[in-house]
């Protein structure tokens, strides 16, 4: 087992990474506030891991609530099911919520914890690769709105993150690839050596090699932990973690939540960001091709949806969280391993790059 620390002073917390960790209740019991635990899971994960998780809290009063599975259910209406369960069981402000599932469950449980009685403790037990390397770390919580993804939420840090790599054995191949998109992101934004490692070891990740997965998860979490520790509320460097997300969120919203997995949309979004960076002459075509090839080898889409066009992207990107004072802040690349935040790219430049992307789809 490896343990990393997200350094936030008095609110610091550990990230435990390893195999068989669901069978080690001592890792999470010390982070429980009070005597009552509410486990939040979904219809896919609960039959696999709920009972094992319940046994970790055998000295506590444990309840659970099971939500429907899928991004399309990441809504205020479904969030209310958590509040209903907490209130019906008379949970007080000394309770602890436990998120058992992927990114949707983690985001919704964290948001419920941030809101319930003005804030209660919660623990993350992510069961998808995407949640393990990204959404479970850093305290971003929330739900979607029909007009924009993750537009309603709060920063609320967990008490602990428990990453049991064994849960990836039951993960669908498509979901595994979606998680690899976020792994690739860390290589692109500030870790060129890791990007090169991914180019060499992608087959092992897809084969679910335990050593390769462990290394990729640990390095990804370390990258994110370092950034979150430096900028918890995304006032500066943390925005680099949004590489590919402004384009990707537009795809998710435009295509309807759940039709494209988050990681799939981010993968295509990173390629669109790389192509725009190339158009601005910040990186060369060889870099773009390396990025395109790695994304494709991971089993991820490299073509934006044909149902959308550049105007669709611009309209949806205009309501993204990265818009400040009417200006869209984009994360682009100066090199593989060197991302920057800029608000100097015009709508015309973005539109031209997206149009070129669609033109290349037609000719390829």
C-alpha positions as YAML, in Angstrom:
chain: A
units: angstrom
residues:
- id: 1
  name: UNK
  ca: [0.00, 0.00, 0.00]
- id: 2
  name: UNK
  ca: [1.09, 3.55, -0.74]
- id: 3
  name: UNK
  ca: [-0.21, 6.54, 1.19]
- id: 4
  name: UNK
  ca: [-0.11, 10.09, -0.14]
- id: 5
  name: UNK
  ca: [-1.21, 13.22, 1.71]
- id: 6
  name: UNK
  ca: [-3.21, 16.15, 0.39]
- id: 7
  name: UNK
  ca: [-1.60, 18.94, 2.39]
- id: 8
  name: UNK
  ca: [-4.25, 21.43, 3.45]
- id: 9
  name: UNK
  ca: [-3.07, 22.21, 6.95]
- id: 10
  name: UNK
  ca: [-5.63, 21.18, 9.57]
- id: 11
  name: UNK
  ca: [-7.83, 19.73, 6.79]
- id: 12
  name: UNK
  ca: [-5.13, 17.50, 5.30]
- id: 13
  name: UNK
  ca: [-6.14, 13.94, 4.49]
- id: 14
  name: UNK
  ca: [-4.59, 10.68, 3.30]
- id: 15
  name: UNK
  ca: [-5.02, 8.87, -0.02]
- id: 16
  name: UNK
  ca: [-4.48, 5.14, 0.50]
- id: 17
  name: UNK
  ca: [-3.69, 3.19, -2.68]
- id: 18
  name: UNK
  ca: [-3.37, -0.59, -2.91]
- id: 19
  name: UNK
  ca: [-5.01, -3.98, -3.40]
- id: 20
  name: UNK
  ca: [-7.43, -5.47, -0.88]
- id: 21
  name: UNK
  ca: [-7.94, -2.22, 1.02]
- id: 22
  name: UNK
  ca: [-11.70, -2.76, 1.43]
- id: 23
  name: UNK
  ca: [-10.67, -5.57, 3.76]
- id: 24
  name: UNK
  ca: [-8.68, -3.18, 5.98]
- id: 25
  name: UNK
  ca: [-11.31, -1.24, 7.95]
- id: 26
  name: UNK
  ca: [-8.72, 0.33, 10.25]
- id: 27
  name: UNK
  ca: [-7.72, 2.63, 7.38]
- id: 28
  name: UNK
  ca: [-11.04, 4.45, 7.45]
- id: 29
  name: UNK
  ca: [-12.48, 3.96, 10.93]
- id: 30
  name: UNK
  ca: [-10.24, 6.63, 12.42]
- id: 31
  name: UNK
  ca: [-11.77, 9.17, 10.04]
- id: 32
  name: UNK
  ca: [-15.37, 8.61, 11.14]
- id: 33
  name: UNK
  ca: [-17.08, 11.45, 12.97]
- id: 34
  name: UNK
  ca: [-19.72, 10.32, 15.47]
- id: 35
  name: UNK
  ca: [-21.34, 6.92, 15.51]
- id: 36
  name: UNK
  ca: [-23.52, 6.95, 12.38]
- id: 37
  name: UNK
  ca: [-22.52, 6.23, 8.78]
- id: 38
  name: UNK
  ca: [-24.54, 6.65, 5.59]
- id: 39
  name: UNK
  ca: [-23.09, 4.79, 2.61]
- id: 40
  name: UNK
  ca: [-24.14, 6.19, -0.77]
- id: 41
  name: UNK
  ca: [-23.74, 3.89, -3.78]
- id: 42
  name: UNK
  ca: [-25.48, 3.05, -7.04]
- id: 43
  name: UNK
  ca: [-27.33, 0.13, -8.58]
- id: 44
  name: UNK
  ca: [-24.20, -1.15, -10.34]
- id: 45
  name: UNK
  ca: [-21.63, -0.91, -7.56]
- id: 46
  name: UNK
  ca: [-23.77, -1.80, -4.54]
- id: 47
  name: UNK
  ca: [-24.30, -5.50, -5.45]
- id: 48
  name: UNK
  ca: [-20.52, -5.85, -5.83]
- id: 49
  name: UNK
  ca: [-19.05, -3.96, -2.88]
- id: 50
  name: UNK
  ca: [-21.72, -2.67, -0.49]
- id: 51
  name: UNK
  ca: [-21.74, -5.60, 1.91]
- id: 52
  name: UNK
  ca: [-17.95, -5.65, 2.16]
- id: 53
  name: UNK
  ca: [-17.96, -1.93, 2.86]
- id: 54
  name: UNK
  ca: [-20.66, -2.27, 5.52]
- id: 55
  name: UNK
  ca: [-18.51, -4.79, 7.42]
- id: 56
  name: UNK
  ca: [-15.76, -2.17, 7.69]
- id: 57
  name: UNK
  ca: [-18.07, -0.18, 9.96]
- id: 58
  name: UNK
  ca: [-19.20, -2.98, 12.28]
- id: 59
  name: UNK
  ca: [-18.91, -0.78, 15.37]
- id: 60
  name: UNK
  ca: [-21.06, 1.96, 13.88]
- id: 61
  name: UNK
  ca: [-24.74, 2.42, 13.03]
- id: 62
  name: UNK
  ca: [-24.73, 1.99, 9.25]
- id: 63
  name: UNK
  ca: [-27.44, 2.86, 6.75]
- id: 64
  name: UNK
  ca: [-27.25, 3.08, 2.97]
- id: 65
  name: UNK
  ca: [-28.98, 4.73, 0.04]
- id: 66
  name: UNK
  ca: [-28.75, 3.37, -3.51]
- id: 67
  name: UNK
  ca: [-28.98, 5.80, -6.43]
- id: 68
  name: UNK
  ca: [-29.54, 5.07, -10.14]
- id: 69
  name: UNK
  ca: [-26.33, 4.71, -12.14]
- id: 70
  name: UNK
  ca: [-25.21, 7.19, -14.78]
- id: 71
  name: UNK
  ca: [-24.28, 10.80, -15.46]
- id: 72
  name: UNK
  ca: [-27.86, 11.55, -16.50]
- id: 73
  name: UNK
  ca: [-28.88, 11.03, -12.86]
- id: 74
  name: UNK
  ca: [-26.40, 13.58, -11.46]
- id: 75
  name: UNK
  ca: [-29.19, 16.05, -10.71]
- id: 76
  name: UNK
  ca: [-30.70, 17.99, -7.82]
- id: 77
  name: UNK
  ca: [-33.74, 15.71, -7.89]
- id: 78
  name: UNK
  ca: [-31.66, 12.57, -7.38]
- id: 79
  name: UNK
  ca: [-29.48, 14.36, -4.81]
- id: 80
  name: UNK
  ca: [-32.62, 14.78, -2.71]
- id: 81
  name: UNK
  ca: [-32.73, 10.99, -2.25]
- id: 82
  name: UNK
  ca: [-29.62, 11.32, -0.08]
- id: 83
  name: UNK
  ca: [-31.18, 14.08, 2.00]
- id: 84
  name: UNK
  ca: [-34.40, 12.06, 2.28]
- id: 85
  name: UNK
  ca: [-32.50, 9.07, 3.65]
- id: 86
  name: UNK
  ca: [-30.52, 11.20, 6.12]
- id: 87
  name: UNK
  ca: [-33.61, 12.94, 7.44]
- id: 88
  name: UNK
  ca: [-35.79, 9.84, 7.57]
- id: 89
  name: UNK
  ca: [-33.10, 8.09, 9.67]
- id: 90
  name: UNK
  ca: [-32.60, 11.19, 11.88]
- id: 91
  name: UNK
  ca: [-28.92, 11.64, 11.10]
- id: 92
  name: UNK
  ca: [-27.34, 14.57, 12.95]
- id: 93
  name: UNK
  ca: [-24.39, 16.80, 12.09]
- id: 94
  name: UNK
  ca: [-21.90, 14.34, 13.61]
- id: 95
  name: UNK
  ca: [-22.59, 11.70, 10.97]
- id: 96
  name: UNK
  ca: [-20.26, 10.62, 8.18]
- id: 97
  name: UNK
  ca: [-21.24, 9.97, 4.56]
- id: 98
  name: UNK
  ca: [-19.30, 7.40, 2.52]
- id: 99
  name: UNK
  ca: [-19.18, 7.61, -1.27]
- id: 100
  name: UNK
  ca: [-18.90, 4.10, -2.74]
- id: 101
  name: UNK
  ca: [-18.79, 4.31, -6.53]
- id: 102
  name: UNK
  ca: [-17.50, 6.34, -9.43]
- id: 103
  name: UNK
  ca: [-17.26, 10.05, -10.02]
- id: 104
  name: UNK
  ca: [-20.99, 10.69, -10.07]
- id: 105
  name: UNK
  ca: [-21.48, 9.08, -6.66]
- id: 106
  name: UNK
  ca: [-18.42, 10.86, -5.25]
- id: 107
  name: UNK
  ca: [-19.52, 14.27, -6.52]
- id: 108
  name: UNK
  ca: [-23.09, 13.88, -5.29]
- id: 109
  name: UNK
  ca: [-22.16, 12.43, -1.90]
- id: 110
  name: UNK
  ca: [-19.61, 15.17, -1.34]
- id: 111
  name: UNK
  ca: [-22.15, 17.85, -2.28]
- id: 112
  name: UNK
  ca: [-24.74, 16.30, 0.04]
- id: 113
  name: UNK
  ca: [-22.12, 16.29, 2.83]
- id: 114
  name: UNK
  ca: [-21.29, 19.94, 2.14]
- id: 115
  name: UNK
  ca: [-24.96, 20.91, 2.42]
- id: 116
  name: UNK
  ca: [-26.46, 18.63, 5.07]
- id: 117
  name: UNK
  ca: [-26.82, 20.60, 8.30]
- id: 118
  name: UNK
  ca: [-24.32, 23.05, 6.77]
- id: 119
  name: UNK
  ca: [-21.57, 20.49, 6.46]
- id: 120
  name: UNK
  ca: [-20.78, 16.97, 7.65]
- id: 121
  name: UNK
  ca: [-17.82, 14.65, 7.11]
- id: 122
  name: UNK
  ca: [-17.46, 12.28, 4.19]
- id: 123
  name: UNK
  ca: [-15.09, 9.62, 2.90]
- id: 124
  name: UNK
  ca: [-14.34, 8.68, -0.69]
- id: 125
  name: UNK
  ca: [-14.11, 5.02, -1.78]
- id: 126
  name: UNK
  ca: [-13.81, 5.37, -5.57]
- id: 127
  name: UNK
  ca: [-14.43, 2.24, -7.63]
- id: 128
  name: UNK
  ca: [-13.64, 3.50, -11.16]
- id: 129
  name: UNK
  ca: [-10.26, 4.50, -12.51]
- id: 130
  name: UNK
  ca: [-11.51, 7.99, -13.38]
- id: 131
  name: UNK
  ca: [-12.71, 8.57, -9.83]
- id: 132
  name: UNK
  ca: [-9.54, 7.10, -8.34]
- id: 133
  name: UNK
  ca: [-7.17, 9.37, -10.25]
- id: 134
  name: UNK
  ca: [-9.27, 12.52, -10.39]
- id: 135
  name: UNK
  ca: [-12.70, 13.23, -8.96]
- id: 136
  name: UNK
  ca: [-12.20, 11.60, -5.53]
- id: 137
  name: UNK
  ca: [-9.25, 13.90, -4.76]
- id: 138
  name: UNK
  ca: [-9.51, 17.63, -4.28]
- id: 139
  name: UNK
  ca: [-12.93, 18.31, -2.82]
- id: 140
  name: UNK
  ca: [-14.83, 19.41, -5.93]
- id: 141
  name: UNK
  ca: [-18.44, 18.31, -5.50]
- id: 142
  name: UNK
  ca: [-21.66, 19.06, -7.33]
- id: 143
  name: UNK
  ca: [-24.40, 18.18, -9.77]
- id: 144
  name: UNK
  ca: [-25.20, 18.98, -13.37]
- id: 145
  name: UNK
  ca: [-27.76, 21.41, -14.78]
- id: 146
  name: UNK
  ca: [-29.37, 21.00, -18.21]
- id: 147
  name: UNK
  ca: [-27.52, 24.14, -19.35]
- id: 148
  name: UNK
  ca: [-24.10, 23.21, -18.00]
- id: 149
  name: UNK
  ca: [-22.07, 20.48, -16.31]
- id: 150
  name: UNK
  ca: [-21.11, 20.78, -12.64]
- id: 151
  name: UNK
  ca: [-22.51, 24.31, -12.44]
- id: 152
  name: UNK
  ca: [-24.04, 23.72, -8.98]
- id: 153
  name: UNK
  ca: [-21.68, 22.56, -6.26]
- id: 154
  name: UNK
  ca: [-19.22, 23.31, -3.47]
- id: 155
  name: UNK
  ca: [-15.63, 22.73, -2.42]
- id: 156
  name: UNK
  ca: [-15.80, 20.17, 0.39]
- id: 157
  name: UNK
  ca: [-12.77, 18.02, 1.17]
- id: 158
  name: UNK
  ca: [-13.11, 14.37, 2.24]
- id: 159
  name: UNK
  ca: [-11.61, 13.01, 5.44]
- id: 160
  name: UNK
  ca: [-9.92, 10.17, 3.59]
- id: 161
  name: UNK
  ca: [-9.67, 8.59, 0.13]
- id: 162
  name: UNK
  ca: [-9.44, 4.78, -0.01]
- id: 163
  name: UNK
  ca: [-8.44, 3.43, -3.43]
- id: 164
  name: UNK
  ca: [-8.74, -0.35, -3.68]
- id: 165
  name: UNK
  ca: [-7.28, -1.26, -7.06]
- id: 166
  name: UNK
  ca: [-9.10, -4.61, -6.94]
- id: 167
  name: UNK
  ca: [-12.38, -2.82, -7.70]
- id: 168
  name: UNK
  ca: [-11.07, -2.21, -11.22]
- id: 169
  name: UNK
  ca: [-11.40, -5.95, -11.92]
- id: 170
  name: UNK
  ca: [-15.16, -5.48, -12.34]
- id: 171
  name: UNK
  ca: [-14.91, -2.26, -14.36]
- id: 172
  name: UNK
  ca: [-16.10, -2.32, -17.98]
- id: 173
  name: UNK
  ca: [-13.42, -1.77, -20.63]
- id: 174
  name: UNK
  ca: [-15.08, 1.44, -21.79]
- id: 175
  name: UNK
  ca: [-15.03, 2.84, -18.25]
- id: 176
  name: UNK
  ca: [-11.38, 1.85, -17.84]
- id: 177
  name: UNK
  ca: [-10.47, 3.77, -20.99]
- id: 178
  name: UNK
  ca: [-12.46, 6.75, -19.76]
- id: 179
  name: UNK
  ca: [-10.33, 6.80, -16.63]
- id: 180
  name: UNK
  ca: [-7.12, 6.63, -18.65]
- id: 181
  name: UNK
  ca: [-8.11, 9.95, -20.26]
- id: 182
  name: UNK
  ca: [-7.61, 11.70, -16.92]
- id: 183
  name: UNK
  ca: [-4.32, 9.84, -16.44]
- id: 184
  name: UNK
  ca: [-3.09, 11.15, -19.80]
- id: 185
  name: UNK
  ca: [-4.10, 14.65, -18.70]
- id: 186
  name: UNK
  ca: [-1.51, 14.68, -15.90]
- id: 187
  name: UNK
  ca: [1.24, 13.84, -18.35]
- id: 188
  name: UNK
  ca: [0.15, 16.67, -20.62]
- id: 189
  name: UNK
  ca: [-0.18, 19.43, -18.05]
- id: 190
  name: UNK
  ca: [3.08, 19.10, -16.11]
- id: 191
  name: UNK
  ca: [4.69, 15.64, -16.34]
- id: 192
  name: UNK
  ca: [6.25, 14.95, -19.74]
- id: 193
  name: UNK
  ca: [8.18, 11.98, -18.31]
- id: 194
  name: UNK
  ca: [4.90, 10.37, -17.26]
- id: 195
  name: UNK
  ca: [3.44, 11.01, -20.73]
- id: 196
  name: UNK
  ca: [6.38, 9.10, -22.24]
- id: 197
  name: UNK
  ca: [5.84, 6.30, -19.71]
- id: 198
  name: UNK
  ca: [2.21, 6.07, -20.84]
- id: 199
  name: UNK
  ca: [3.29, 5.82, -24.47]
- id: 200
  name: UNK
  ca: [5.37, 2.77, -23.52]
- id: 201
  name: UNK
  ca: [3.02, 1.16, -21.01]
- id: 202
  name: UNK
  ca: [-0.45, 1.74, -22.44]
- id: 203
  name: UNK
  ca: [-0.89, -1.97, -23.34]
- id: 204
  name: UNK
  ca: [-0.23, -2.95, -19.71]
- id: 205
  name: UNK
  ca: [-2.82, -0.49, -18.44]
- id: 206
  name: UNK
  ca: [-5.43, -1.84, -20.84]
- id: 207
  name: UNK
  ca: [-4.55, -5.38, -19.72]
- id: 208
  name: UNK
  ca: [-5.12, -4.23, -16.10]
- id: 209
  name: UNK
  ca: [-1.59, -5.09, -15.04]
- id: 210
  name: UNK
  ca: [-1.59, -4.44, -11.29]
- id: 211
  name: UNK
  ca: [1.87, -2.88, -11.16]
- id: 212
  name: UNK
  ca: [1.18, -0.57, -14.11]
- id: 213
  name: UNK
  ca: [-2.19, 0.50, -12.71]
- id: 214
  name: UNK
  ca: [-0.73, 1.08, -9.25]
- id: 215
  name: UNK
  ca: [2.02, 3.26, -10.65]
- id: 216
  name: UNK
  ca: [-0.34, 5.25, -12.90]
- id: 217
  name: UNK
  ca: [-2.82, 5.84, -10.06]
- id: 218
  name: UNK
  ca: [-0.13, 6.83, -7.58]
- id: 219
  name: UNK
  ca: [1.58, 9.23, -9.99]
- id: 220
  name: UNK
  ca: [-1.73, 10.77, -11.06]
- id: 221
  name: UNK
  ca: [-2.85, 11.25, -7.46]
- id: 222
  name: UNK
  ca: [0.52, 12.75, -6.54]
- id: 223
  name: UNK
  ca: [0.25, 15.22, -9.41]
- id: 224
  name: UNK
  ca: [-3.26, 16.22, -8.40]
- id: 225
  name: UNK
  ca: [-2.43, 16.34, -4.69]
- id: 226
  name: UNK
  ca: [0.47, 18.72, -5.32]
- id: 227
  name: UNK
  ca: [-1.75, 21.07, -7.32]
- id: 228
  name: UNK
  ca: [-4.68, 20.97, -4.89]
- id: 229
  name: UNK
  ca: [-2.35, 21.57, -1.94]
- id: 230
  name: UNK
  ca: [-1.04, 24.69, -3.70]
- id: 231
  name: UNK
  ca: [-4.45, 25.99, -4.84]
- id: 232
  name: UNK
  ca: [-7.45, 24.43, -3.13]
- id: 233
  name: UNK
  ca: [-10.18, 26.75, -4.48]
- id: 234
  name: UNK
  ca: [-8.92, 27.04, -8.09]
- id: 235
  name: UNK
  ca: [-7.79, 30.65, -7.94]
- id: 236
  name: UNK
  ca: [-4.66, 29.91, -9.93]
- id: 237
  name: UNK
  ca: [-2.65, 26.83, -10.84]
- id: 238
  name: UNK
  ca: [-5.46, 24.34, -10.09]
- id: 239
  name: UNK
  ca: [-7.24, 25.52, -13.24]
- id: 240
  name: UNK
  ca: [-4.58, 23.60, -15.20]
- id: 241
  name: UNK
  ca: [-6.48, 20.44, -14.24]
- id: 242
  name: UNK
  ca: [-9.23, 21.63, -16.59]
- id: 243
  name: UNK
  ca: [-7.19, 20.75, -19.70]
- id: 244
  name: UNK
  ca: [-9.70, 19.33, -22.20]
- id: 245
  name: UNK
  ca: [-12.62, 19.94, -19.86]
- id: 246
  name: UNK
  ca: [-14.03, 23.13, -21.38]
- id: 247
  name: UNK
  ca: [-14.34, 21.43, -24.77]
- id: 248
  name: UNK
  ca: [-15.30, 18.15, -23.07]
- id: 249
  name: UNK
  ca: [-18.08, 19.63, -20.97]
- id: 250
  name: UNK
  ca: [-19.53, 21.19, -24.12]
- id: 251
  name: UNK
  ca: [-19.63, 17.71, -25.68]
- id: 252
  name: UNK
  ca: [-21.28, 16.16, -22.62]
- id: 253
  name: UNK
  ca: [-23.91, 18.90, -22.40]
- id: 254
  name: UNK
  ca: [-24.51, 19.08, -26.15]
- id: 255
  name: UNK
  ca: [-24.86, 15.32, -26.60]
- id: 256
  name: UNK
  ca: [-26.92, 14.75, -23.44]
- id: 257
  name: UNK
  ca: [-25.39, 13.60, -20.16]
- id: 258
  name: UNK
  ca: [-24.36, 9.97, -20.24]
- id: 259
  name: UNK
  ca: [-24.18, 9.51, -24.01]
- id: 260
  name: UNK
  ca: [-20.48, 10.34, -23.93]
- id: 261
  name: UNK
  ca: [-18.64, 9.27, -20.80]
- id: 262
  name: UNK
  ca: [-16.84, 12.10, -19.05]
- id: 263
  name: UNK
  ca: [-13.43, 10.64, -19.86]
- id: 264
  name: UNK
  ca: [-14.34, 10.19, -23.51]
- id: 265
  name: UNK
  ca: [-15.40, 13.82, -23.78]
- id: 266
  name: UNK
  ca: [-12.26, 14.99, -21.97]
- id: 267
  name: UNK
  ca: [-10.05, 12.91, -24.27]
- id: 268
  name: UNK
  ca: [-11.52, 14.53, -27.37]
- id: 269
  name: UNK
  ca: [-11.42, 17.87, -25.57]
- id: 270
  name: UNK
  ca: [-7.69, 17.48, -24.91]
- id: 271
  name: UNK
  ca: [-7.12, 16.78, -28.59]
- id: 272
  name: UNK
  ca: [-9.14, 19.86, -29.55]
- id: 273
  name: UNK
  ca: [-7.04, 21.89, -27.10]
- id: 274
  name: UNK
  ca: [-3.85, 20.47, -28.62]
- id: 275
  name: UNK
  ca: [-5.03, 21.30, -32.15]
- id: 276
  name: UNK
  ca: [-5.85, 24.86, -31.09]
- id: 277
  name: UNK
  ca: [-2.41, 25.11, -29.45]
- id: 278
  name: UNK
  ca: [-0.87, 24.00, -32.73]
- id: 279
  name: UNK
  ca: [-2.90, 26.54, -34.70]
- id: 280
  name: UNK
  ca: [-1.50, 29.23, -32.38]
- id: 281
  name: UNK
  ca: [1.99, 27.83, -33.14]
- id: 282
  name: UNK
  ca: [2.66, 26.93, -29.52]
- id: 283
  name: UNK
  ca: [3.24, 23.24, -30.24]
- id: 284
  name: UNK
  ca: [4.04, 21.51, -33.50]
- id: 285
  name: UNK
  ca: [2.10, 18.89, -35.44]
- id: 286
  name: UNK
  ca: [4.39, 16.12, -34.19]
- id: 287
  name: UNK
  ca: [3.24, 16.84, -30.62]
- id: 288
  name: UNK
  ca: [-0.40, 16.82, -31.73]
- id: 289
  name: UNK
  ca: [0.13, 13.48, -33.43]
- id: 290
  name: UNK
  ca: [1.72, 11.99, -30.29]
- id: 291
  name: UNK
  ca: [-1.31, 13.11, -28.27]
- id: 292
  name: UNK
  ca: [-3.77, 11.86, -30.89]
- id: 293
  name: UNK
  ca: [-2.02, 8.48, -31.10]
- id: 294
  name: UNK
  ca: [-1.93, 7.95, -27.33]
- id: 295
  name: UNK
  ca: [-5.60, 8.86, -26.94]
- id: 296
  name: UNK
  ca: [-6.55, 6.48, -29.73]
- id: 297
  name: UNK
  ca: [-4.40, 3.66, -28.30]
- id: 298
  name: UNK
  ca: [-6.24, 4.08, -25.00]
- id: 299
  name: UNK
  ca: [-9.49, 3.22, -26.79]
- id: 300
  name: UNK
  ca: [-10.78, 6.78, -26.62]
- id: 301
  name: UNK
  ca: [-12.47, 8.90, -29.33]
- id: 302
  name: UNK
  ca: [-10.37, 11.30, -31.36]
- id: 303
  name: UNK
  ca: [-13.26, 12.82, -33.31]
- id: 304
  name: UNK
  ca: [-15.71, 15.36, -31.97]
- id: 305
  name: UNK
  ca: [-19.38, 14.36, -32.39]
- id: 306
  name: UNK
  ca: [-20.67, 15.00, -35.91]
- id: 307
  name: UNK
  ca: [-23.95, 16.23, -34.41]
- id: 308
  name: UNK
  ca: [-22.16, 19.36, -33.18]
- id: 309
  name: UNK
  ca: [-20.37, 22.23, -34.93]
- id: 310
  name: UNK
  ca: [-18.14, 25.12, -33.90]
- id: 311
  name: UNK
  ca: [-21.09, 27.36, -33.04]
- id: 312
  name: UNK
  ca: [-22.52, 24.68, -30.75]
- id: 313
  name: UNK
  ca: [-19.19, 24.51, -28.95]
- id: 314
  name: UNK
  ca: [-18.90, 28.28, -28.56]
- id: 315
  name: UNK
  ca: [-22.46, 28.59, -27.24]
- id: 316
  name: UNK
  ca: [-21.97, 25.86, -24.64]
- id: 317
  name: UNK
  ca: [-18.48, 26.99, -23.67]
- id: 318
  name: UNK
  ca: [-19.89, 30.46, -22.95]
- id: 319
  name: UNK
  ca: [-21.69, 29.09, -19.86]
- id: 320
  name: UNK
  ca: [-18.71, 27.07, -18.60]
- id: 321
  name: UNK
  ca: [-17.32, 27.72, -15.11]
- id: 322
  name: UNK
  ca: [-14.07, 28.88, -16.72]
- id: 323
  name: UNK
  ca: [-15.74, 32.05, -18.01]
- id: 324
  name: UNK
  ca: [-14.63, 35.04, -15.92]
- id: 325
  name: UNK
  ca: [-15.80, 38.59, -16.54]
- id: 326
  name: UNK
  ca: [-17.14, 37.50, -19.91]
- id: 327
  name: UNK
  ca: [-13.82, 36.00, -21.02]
- id: 328
  name: UNK
  ca: [-13.32, 32.29, -21.61]
- id: 329
  name: UNK
  ca: [-10.24, 30.97, -19.82]
- id: 330
  name: UNK
  ca: [-8.78, 27.99, -21.69]
- id: 331
  name: UNK
  ca: [-6.05, 25.55, -20.74]
- id: 332
  name: UNK
  ca: [-3.75, 25.05, -23.72]
- id: 333
  name: UNK
  ca: [-0.31, 23.57, -24.32]
- id: 334
  name: UNK
  ca: [3.08, 25.20, -24.78]
- id: 335
  name: UNK
  ca: [4.61, 21.71, -24.89]
- id: 336
  name: UNK
  ca: [3.78, 18.18, -23.80]
- id: 337
  name: UNK
  ca: [4.16, 18.53, -20.04]
- id: 338
  name: UNK
  ca: [3.64, 22.31, -20.01]
- id: 339
  name: UNK
  ca: [0.08, 23.61, -19.92]
- id: 340
  name: UNK
  ca: [-0.90, 27.25, -19.49]
- id: 341
  name: UNK
  ca: [-4.08, 29.17, -18.73]
- id: 342
  name: UNK
  ca: [-5.03, 31.89, -21.20]
- id: 343
  name: UNK
  ca: [-7.94, 34.22, -21.92]
- id: 344
  name: UNK
  ca: [-6.38, 35.73, -25.04]
- id: 345
  name: UNK
  ca: [-7.79, 33.29, -27.60]
- id: 346
  name: UNK
  ca: [-10.57, 34.78, -29.68]
- id: 347
  name: UNK
  ca: [-13.86, 33.11, -30.56]
- id: 348
  name: UNK
  ca: [-12.75, 33.27, -34.20]
- id: 349
  name: UNK
  ca: [-9.55, 31.34, -33.46]
- id: 350
  name: UNK
  ca: [-11.46, 28.71, -31.51]
- id: 351
  name: UNK
  ca: [-14.06, 28.41, -34.26]
- id: 352
  name: UNK
  ca: [-11.41, 28.07, -36.97]
- id: 353
  name: UNK
  ca: [-9.62, 25.31, -35.08]
- id: 354
  name: UNK
  ca: [-12.85, 23.36, -34.47]
- id: 355
  name: UNK
  ca: [-13.87, 23.77, -38.12]
- id: 356
  name: UNK
  ca: [-10.48, 22.42, -39.16]
- id: 357
  name: UNK
  ca: [-11.00, 19.45, -36.86]
- id: 358
  name: UNK
  ca: [-14.31, 18.63, -38.57]
- id: 359
  name: UNK
  ca: [-12.81, 19.15, -42.03]
- id: 360
  name: UNK
  ca: [-10.05, 16.68, -41.21]
- id: 361
  name: UNK
  ca: [-12.70, 14.16, -40.09]
- id: 362
  name: UNK
  ca: [-14.28, 14.32, -43.53]
- id: 363
  name: UNK
  ca: [-11.01, 13.88, -45.40]
- id: 364
  name: UNK
  ca: [-9.51, 11.19, -43.12]
...
